[in-house]
Each structure stands twice: as structure tokens, then as C-alpha cells.
Amino acid sequence: MSSNVNLAIGVGRRKTAVARVYLRNGSGKVRVNGKDIQEYFPVKEHVAMVMQPLQVVDAMNKFDLVVTIRGGGVSGQAGACRHGLARALVLHDESNHATIKANGFLTRDSRMVERKKYGQRGARRKFQFSKR
């Protein structure tokens, strides 16, 4: 029963992906949108990216994570998970703040694709000019 109690909740964002991370007492299980993390992120680099904040604060097997992600692509979702997890860890224990901040996990990567403008081929690319 106590494993279902959320210790902290963190919302992470990157590009157009938004991740809600629920931090619970446990043994290190990570569920992303109802699947195991290895099943959801088949690329090992994305799994490692998500787990970075836990490695930095030396809490790999102390918490279970339940993550819900919407929007974006795989890399954006992994970055959003990392951001949300970092925020949740800081909310749970304020002493983690300095370590997590020093590694840059609390910084929201605000780079997004620029919108396409009318009368142009892309965001900045113009249609080919023809003199005649």
C-alpha cells in the first residue's frame, strides 16, 4: 500500500514533449506510459539519459518511478523525463538541489522547431526566386 503513495511529482518539458514523473518508495522499477522503461525506450542512450539524475544523487534503487509522457519524439520525451525526474528529486529532498543543478538537469531546454510562415517554403527558407 505504501508504494502507491507519491513522494513527489515533477513535470518536465523538452521540445513539444511533456512528462509527469511520480516518485514513489521502491526498488528502482520505472514504468513509462504503462510499459517498462527498456520497452518504451529501446535505445540504451535514452534510458541512460532518463536515469542520470538518480545516478548523480546516488538513489538508483531507492525509488520507483511512474512516468506519463505526451507529445514530441523519442529524444524529446527522454529529455522531458530527465527534467521531470530532476524536479521531483529536488521536491522530495532539497539537499539534492545543488548536485542536480550543477549537472544542468534543472534547466529547461527551450529549443523548439520554429513555425512555418505563410508565403515561404519553411520557417526561414523562401521559395526560389525567378527573375523571368
Secondary structure, DSSP 8 states (H G I E B T S, - for coil): -GGGSEEEEEEEEETTEEEEEEEEESSS-EEETTEEHHHH--SHHHHHHHHHHHHHTT-TTTEEEEEEEESS-HHHHHHHHHHHHHHHHHHH-GGGHHHHHHTT-SS----------TTSSSSS--------
